[in-house]
């Protein structure tokens, strides 16, 4: 007879969900772990926060019989942002449920959950370092085959479902291919092969299916000057910009450049950065520089027991594969918060059941949901060094 749907629901809710969330938290990026310390559950599809800037104008010297300073508060702007919707689904067949007395069922369910955990973690990490656009690669060669040549294939994986967007039609979103399946990825040659041919031009976009401009406001977006985040045009609101220092072949990464970044954070926040978050290439450049002068040291991080990382002036330097290769972000984590509607991850079970019938299929499916957004109320207290050259 096999296991019942009610029993399966209970297993998914009580056994798998807590372990899923715990393992997800352990395996997420260090940036996420730092924000997790300031996770805030919110209600409603939107949330507001207050960003302050400038100084109070009601301060100044006075003479013995002169006028007092004119009251004038520091700048304040109330900002409204929306949580972004994330979903992960898996299906299990009726045949497997009926055969659930054997070890094969447990193994299959474990495998589904491990894959769901791995890929949910990976997708969330990509988003946290991205710009919210959902773009995973940009086409760099004209083609009318199933193989696309792109600028960077690091963010695309086999079996992902993607859209290919016509860049010439933007801001109108025209899909050259909708919900295509990725068959193969060659990171060395920078090519992606999908399940059917498509005609593409240079500049066309590869995105996660139905995710264009729908993802979390990640570090790339927050640490870019003069763009628009949380509906604030930073070209017209310079006070809401981060600090960005450009490295180059003539301005190499060294103590002077690092000190400039530290001073920018200190000037705006009155403290040292909590972490320096680096791309792989930038991390190697700093490690080689410090090793050359015999200054390479490691330290135990504060939020991850047993984990050690390189340090600079006592500040942990963490590398992440999804951070842009040639950048370092000097982050004041007091300015970051992770906002979510309800628990960060939970099953879709409003009707009382986690598992639901798949239409026209002898199978059941479950959906894991998250509604979250990164909040940064003081981008100026963070600094990015960009364009680091090896």
C-alpha positions, -999 to +999 in steps of 0.1 A: +000+000+000+029+024+006+031+056+026+001+080+027+001+116+014-006+128+050+025+109+063+046+124+035+034+159+043+044+154+079+078+140+069+084+170+046+073+195+072+089+181+104+119+162+091+131+177+059+123+214+062+142+221+094+172+202+081+169+219+047+169+254+063+198+245+086+220+231+059+211+260+035+222+285+061+255+266+067+263+264+030+253+299+019+279+326+012+296+344+041+278+376+030+245+358+036+256+345+070+265+381+081+231+394+069+214+365+086+224+380+119+200+409+110+172+390+093+138+408+098+104+393+091+080+418+077+044+418+067+028+430+034+043+428-001+063+460+004+084+474+033+097+509+040+129+521+057+143+555+065+176+566+049+193+596+064+221+617+048+240+649+054+242+667+088+219+688+109+219+724+099+209+737+133+245+736+147+269+765+148+288+791+169+268+819+184+278+853+199+269+865+233+237+883+221+233+869+186+207+846+172+207+809+178+213+786+148+184+780+125+169+746+131+174+723+101+173+686+104+196+662+086+183+648+053+158+620+055+141+599+027+116+572+033+122+544+008+098+517-002+110+483-016+093+451-025+102+415-015+112+393-045+095+360-050+115+328-051+102+293-058+117+258-059+096+227-069+101+190-069+079+161-080+075+125-068+056+098-088+027+077-076+046+046-085+075+056-062+050+064-033+034+030-037+068+013-035+077+033-004+082+003+018+117-001+003+149+018+007+146+031-029+119+055-018+140+070+010+170+073-013+149+090-040+133+115-016+167+122+000+182+128-035+154+152-044+158+172-012+196+174-016+193+186-051+166+211-041+189+224-013+220+226-035+203+244-063+182+267-041+214+277-023+233+283-055+205+304-071+202+325-039+240+330-038+241+342-074+212+366-068+229+381-037+260+390-057+240+401-088+222+432-099+186+419-097+183+416-135+182+378-137+209+380-164+233+351-163+253+357-195+254+380-226+258+366-261+290+376-278+287+360-313+260+358-339+245+323-342+216+304-355+223+271-338+216+256-304+250+266-291+255+302-278+289+319-273+287+341-242+309+365-222+309+343-190+294+308-186+301+306-149+265+313-139+247+288-162+244+250-155+230+220-173+193+213-168+185+249-159+155+265-177+164+298-193+150+326-215+169+343-243+159+380-246+163+402-276+185+431-264+175+452-295+139+454-283+146+465-247+130+479-226+103+458-242+110+422-232+109+401-263+119+364-258+138+348-287+135+316-268+113+309-238+120+283-212+148+265-231+166+237-213+204+239-210+219+207-223+256+215-219+280+242-206+316+246-216+331+272-193+365+272-209+352+281-243+323+302-230+295+283-247+261+272-237+241+245-256+203+244-253+176+220-265+168+237-298+183+261-323+178+299-319+190+329-339+208+354-316+228+386-321+257+401-301+243+416-268+212+393-264+207+382-229+205+347-212+183+349-181+168+324-157+133+317-170+108+344-161+133+361-138+143+392-159+144+421-135+127+401-108+156+390-086+169+403-053+188+436-052+223+421-049+258+435-042+265+444-079+234+466-079+241+482-045+278+488-052+273+505-086+272+543-087+245+563-103+221+535-110+185+531-097+178+509-067+146+508-045+132+532-071+158+559-061+177+573-090+212+577-076+224+599-105+201+625-089+206+614-053+244+611-050+242+608-012+227+573-018+257+561-038+284+537-026+321+547-027+339+532-057+376+533-063+389+522-097+420+501-100+438+496-133+470+485-149+485+518-138+468+518-103+476+484-089+461+469-057+485+478-029+484+492+007+476+527-006+445+516-025+434+494+004+439+522+028+418+545+007+389+520+008+393+517+046+392+554+050+361+558+029+342+533+051+355+550+083+346+585+070+309+575+064+304+549+092+330+558+119+342+522+119+363+496+101+346+473+076+332+441+090+345+421+060+363+425+027+343+404+002+365+395-028+362+379-062+385+350-069+411+369-090+411+399-067+417+375-037+447+359-055+461+394-062+459+404-026+473+371-013+503+373-036+509+410-026+508+402+011+529+371+007+556+390-012+561+412+020+556+382+043+524+397+057+500+369+048+480+359+079+448+340+087+422+345+113+391+327+126+359+344+115+334+356+140+303+340+126+315+306+113+331+283+139+362+266+128+364+286+096+396+306+089+403+331+061+429+356+050+429+389+068+440+424+061+447+447+090+427+423+112+397+424+088+386+391+074+389+388+036+364+364+022+363+352-014+332+340-032+329+324-066+299+346-075+315+379-065+328+397-096+363+384-103+381+418-103+364+435-073+367+438-035+338+452-014+347+467+020+314+462+038+298+478+068+273+451+077+253+475+099+239+490+067+226+456+054+195+437+064+177+407+050+140+413+049+115+385+044+078+380+044+073+353+071+100+326+074+128+330+049+119+295+035+087+276+039+065+251+020+035+263+000+008+246+020-020+272+024-046+245+016-033+222+043-012+200+021+024+203+010+021+177-017-004+184-045-014+165-077+005+173-109-022+180-135-026+151-160+004+132-144+005+102-119+027+124-096+026+149-067+047+180-064+058+203-035+069+239-037+093+257-015+088+295-014+107+325-002+098+362-003+128+383+005+149+413-003+183+428+007+179+462+024+208+487+024+200+520+041+234+536+038+253+525+007+279+553+012+293+535+043+306+508+019+334+509-006+342+489-037+376+486-054+369+476-090+390+467-120+417+449-100+444+437-124+465+405-118 
